[in-house]
C-alpha cells in the first residue's frame, strides 16, 4: 500500500501505512483505538507522525489490522 507523497522518516512511513491499512480495513480511529487498547488521541498523533510509538504498540495495531508488523514499517 502506498500513498502518492514522499515519506522521509520511519515515523512518517508508519503514519502513512497505518492510515492506509486502517482505511483498507474500513476501521475508524475510534474502533482501531478501542481494539488495540490505545487512546484515539494517541492513535491520531501516530497517524499525524507526531508521536513516537513502541514496538509493542505497533505490534498491537498490526494484530488488530490482521497484518504483519512489517507491513506498517515498509516503504
NUVEX-658585 format. One record per atom (N, C-alpha, C): atom name; y, z, x; residue number from 0. Coordinates in steps of 0.001 Angstrom, whole numbers, plus 524288, in hexadecimal, padded with zeros to 5 digits. Each point is the difference from the previous one (the first is absolute). Last residue first. Layout:
<atoms>
  atom      y      z      x  seq
    CA      Y      Z      X  NUM
...
</atoms>
This chain:
<atoms>
  atom      y      z      x  seq
     N  8020F  80BC2  8208F   74
    CA  8049C  7FC8C  7FFA2   74
     C  7FFED  7FCE2  7FB10   74
     N  7F60C  812E8  80091   73
    CA  7FFCA  7FADA  80275   73
     C  80504  7FCE5  7FF27   73
     N  7FB1B  8117F  7F8FF   72
    CA  802A9  7FFE6  8050B   72
     C  8003A  7FAA3  80295   72
     N  7F756  804F0  7EF90   71
    CA  80556  801F8  7FF78   71
     C  80323  7FF7E  80507   71
     N  7EDEC  7FB55  7FF20   70
    CA  802FE  7FC6A  7FCA5   70
     C  805A4  801C8  7FF4A   70
     N  7F362  80A89  808EA   69
    CA  8020C  7FBCE  8034B   69
     C  8034E  7FC32  7FCD8   69
     N  7F620  80D94  7F7CB   68
    CA  804F7  801DA  80223   68
     C  802A4  7FBCC  8035B   68
     N  7F365  7FA1C  7F0A5   67
    CA  7FF5C  80266  8051E   67
     C  8055D  80190  80206   67
     N  7FCF9  7FF77  7EB43   66
    CA  80053  7FC67  8046C   66
     C  7FEE3  80307  804FF   66
     N  80334  805E7  7ED49   65
    CA  7FAC8  7FDC6  800DC   65
     C  8001F  7FBA3  80421   65
     N  80DBF  80C49  7F93F   64
    CA  80095  7FA58  7FF65   64
     C  7FACE  7FD1C  800AC   64
     N  800A2  81243  8028F   63
    CA  8019D  7FF0C  7FA96   63
     C  80064  7FA24  7FEF4   63
     N  7FC5F  80510  81143   62
    CA  7FBA1  8015B  7FC8D   62
     C  80156  7FEE2  7FA4F   62
     N  80D32  7FE0D  80CC5   61
    CA  7FC22  7FBC9  8005B   61
     C  7FB63  8010C  7FC57   61
     N  80CB1  80D31  801B9   60
    CA  80222  7FB7F  7FD29   60
     C  7FC16  7FB81  7FFF7   60
     N  7FBB3  80ED7  809F1   59
    CA  7FFFA  80147  7FA66   59
     C  801E5  7FB58  7FCC4   59
     N  80144  7FE9B  81250   58
    CA  7FA92  7FFA3  7FE48   58
     C  7FF7F  80132  7FA28   58
     N  81025  8026A  807F9   57
    CA  7FEF3  7FA61  7FFA6   57
     C  7FA6D  7FF2A  7FE0F   57
     N  804D3  81127  80375   56
    CA  80273  7FE11  7FB38   56
     C  7FF53  7FA20  7FF5A   56
     N  7F986  807E1  80F61   55
    CA  7FD39  8023E  7FB81   55
     C  80249  7FDF5  7FAE6   55
     N  8084E  7FBE2  80FE3   54
    CA  7FB57  7FCCA  7FF18   54
     C  7FCEA  80209  7FB5C   54
     N  81477  803DC  8000B   53
    CA  7FB61  80169  80312   53
     C  7FB88  7FC3B  7FED1   53
     N  81510  7FBA5  7FEF0   52
    CA  7FB6B  8014C  7FCD9   52
     C  7FB68  80144  80395   52
     N  816D8  7FDF1  7FE8C   51
    CA  7FB7A  7FFF1  80370   51
     C  7FB5D  801FF  7FCE3   51
     N  81192  7F686  7F79A   50
    CA  7FCFE  804C2  800E5   50
     C  7FB95  7FF04  803DB   50
     N  80BDC  7F31A  7F874   49
    CA  8038D  80441  8015E   49
     C  7FD26  804F2  801B3   49
     N  7FB44  7EE00  7F85D   48
    CA  7FFB7  80079  805B5   48
     C  803B1  8043D  801FA   48
     N  7FB79  7FB83  7EDD9   47
    CA  80522  7FE7A  801EE   47
     C  80061  80031  805F2   47
     N  7F0B9  8057B  7F6F9   46
    CA  800BE  7FA78  7FEB3   46
     C  80557  7FDF8  801B8   46
     N  7FC70  811E8  80235   45
    CA  7FC52  7FD02  8033E   45
     C  800D9  7FA2E  7FF1A   45
     N  8095D  80B55  7F555   44
    CA  8022F  7FFF7  8054D   44
     C  7FC61  7FD1C  803D5   44
     N  7FA30  8028B  7EECC   43
    CA  8047E  7FC7B  7FFED   43
     C  80271  7FF90  80572   43
     N  7F2B1  80C52  7FDA5   42
    CA  7FDE1  7FAB6  7FFD0   42
     C  80463  7FBF7  8000E   42
     N  804D5  81186  7FE9A   41
    CA  7FDEA  7FEF5  80537   41
     C  7FDDE  7FA76  80047   41
     N  8056B  805A6  7EFA4   40
    CA  80495  7FF72  8036D   40
     C  7FE3A  7FEBF  80592   40
     N  7F335  803F0  7F373   39
    CA  8022B  7FAD9  7FF1C   39
     C  804B4  7FF0E  8037F   39
     N  7F0D9  80D24  8066C   38
    CA  80432  7FFCF  7FC1A   38
     C  80204  7FA69  7FF76   38
     N  7EBBA  8047C  804DC   37
    CA  8052A  7FFE2  80274   37
     C  8042E  7FFE7  7FBC1   37
     N  7ECF3  7FEE3  7FDB2   36
    CA  801B0  8055A  8010B   36
     C  8053A  80056  802C7   36
     N  7F5A6  7F0E2  7F8F2   35
    CA  7FFA2  80110  80598   35
     C  8017F  80596  80160   35
     N  800D7  7F948  7EE6B   34
    CA  7FA95  7FF82  801C4   34
     C  7FF4E  80125  805CD   34
     N  8113F  80052  7F864   33
    CA  7FCA3  803D3  7FD5E   33
     C  7FA72  7FFDC  80223   33
     N  80C0F  7F33E  805DF   32
    CA  80148  80535  801F5   32
     C  7FC5C  80417  7FDB6   32
     N  7FEBA  7EEEC  7F9A3   31
    CA  7FE06  80049  80559   31
     C  80105  80566  80248   31
     N  80724  7FCBD  7EF81   30
    CA  7FA42  80037  7FFB9   30
     C  7FDAC  80077  80575   30
     N  81251  7FDE8  7FEC2   29
    CA  7FE65  804F3  7FDA3   29
     C  7FA10  8009C  7FFF9   29
     N  807DC  7F01B  80569   28
    CA  80072  80406  80405   28
     C  7FE11  80538  7FDDF   28
     N  7F773  7EFED  7F6E0   27
    CA  8055F  801CC  800B8   27
     C  80011  803ED  80483   27
     N  7F1A3  7EFFB  7FD69   26
    CA  80124  80596  7FFBD   26
     C  805D7  8010B  80095   26
     N  7F41F  7EFCD  8012F   25
    CA  80290  8011D  7FB0C   25
     C  8014B  805B9  7FF36   25
     N  7F843  7F5D0  80EF0   24
    CA  7FC8C  8035A  7FCE5   24
     C  80268  8017A  7FABA   24
     N  809BB  7F5EB  80C25   23
    CA  7FB2D  7FD0E  7FF08   23
     C  7FC3F  8031A  7FC91   23
     N  80F69  8083F  805D8   22
    CA  80124  7FC11  7FBFE   22
     C  7FB12  7FCF3  7FE98   22
     N  7FEA6  80BD9  80DB5   21
    CA  800E8  802E9  7FB29   21
     C  80106  7FC3A  7FB81   21
     N  7FE7E  7F8FD  810ED   20
    CA  7FAF7  801A2  7FDE2   20
     C  8009C  802FB  7FAEA   20
     N  80F8C  7FAD1  808CC   19
    CA  7FCF4  7FB66  7FE78   19
     C  7FAD3  80192  7FD78   19
     N  80AB4  80D43  8074A   18
    CA  8025F  7FDC2  7FB41   18
     C  7FCC7  7FB71  7FDF2   18
     N  7FAB9  80720  80FEE   17
    CA  7FF1E  803BC  7FBC7   17
     C  80242  7FDF1  7FAE3   17
     N  8031E  7F658  80F5B   16
    CA  7FA93  7FF98  7FE4F   16
     C  7FED0  803B3  7FB7E   16
     N  810E5  800C3  807BD   15
    CA  7FF11  7FAF1  7FD86   15
     C  7FA82  7FF9C  7FDCE   15
     N  8043D  80F02  809CE   14
    CA  80311  7FFD7  7FB26   14
     C  7FEEF  7FAF6  7FD02   14
     N  7F89C  801DA  810CE   13
    CA  7FD6E  80362  7FC36   13
     C  802C7  7FFC6  7FABC   13
     N  80811  7F73F  80DB7   12
    CA  7FB22  7FD4B  7FE9E   12
     C  7FD02  8032C  7FBEA   12
     N  80EFC  80776  8075D   11
    CA  80169  7FBC5  7FC67   11
     C  7FB30  7FD05  7FE28   11
     N  7FD81  80CF0  80CB4   10
    CA  801C2  8027E  7FB30   10
     C  80177  7FBEA  7FBED   10
     N  7FBB9  7FA7B  81103    9
    CA  7FB4A  801A8  7FD2A    9
     C  80181  80284  7FAD2    9
     N  80DB9  7F246  80761    8
    CA  7FD98  804DF  801BB    8
     C  7FB1B  8012C  7FCD7    8
     N  80A23  7F022  7FD49    7
    CA  800E8  80125  8057D    7
     C  7FD1F  804D4  801F4    7
     N  7FF29  7EF6B  7F0BF    6
    CA  7FF48  80596  800AD    6
     C  80045  80138  805D1    6
     N  80762  7EFC0  7F27D    5
    CA  7FDBB  8017B  804F6    5
     C  7FFC9  805EE  80072    5
     N  7FEF6  7F4E2  7ED55    4
    CA  803A0  801D9  803F7    4
     C  7FD22  801C1  804E7    4
     N  7F7C9  7F947  7EFAA    3
    CA  802C1  7FBFD  802F5    3
     C  803A1  8020B  80449    3
     N  7EDAF  80988  7FA01    2
    CA  804EC  7FEBF  7FD6B    2
     C  80306  7FC43  80371    2
     N  7EA43  80471  7FDB0    1
    CA  804C4  8001D  80322    1
     C  804A5  7FE69  7FCAC    1
     N  7E96F  8048C  8014F    0
    CA  80495  80000  7FCA0    0
     C  804C9  80000  80386    0
</atoms>
